Amino acid sequence: MKQPKSFEEGMDRLQGLLTQLQDEATPLADSVKLYAEAAGLIHYCNTALDKARLQVEEIDASLAPDVEVPHDA
């Protein structure tokens, strides 16, 4: 499987694979190969989403006001 250049490219390829897998004319052997490629793309896209989620969380954390913890006197 060729690594997609972006999340969007990976999703586009996944959509194409889904179309091929749904086609009744696709031979079983080809379906298995398409399924394997789709599994790799799903992993790639999930990893990209996880990275984006972490970036958003870091941005949110940097925007949150600093909370001062009271010290016992």
C-alpha angles and dihedrals in degrees: 000000000000111000111246117240093227144008089256092053090050092051091048090052091048090053090052091049091050090053091051092046091052092052108101090210092065108107117238094245090054090047090057091051091047090049091052091051091048091052090054092048092049089054091048093049093046090051091050090050092049091052091049091048091053091049091051091048090051091050091048091049091051090052095049114101115253109259114218115217112217113238121220110247 
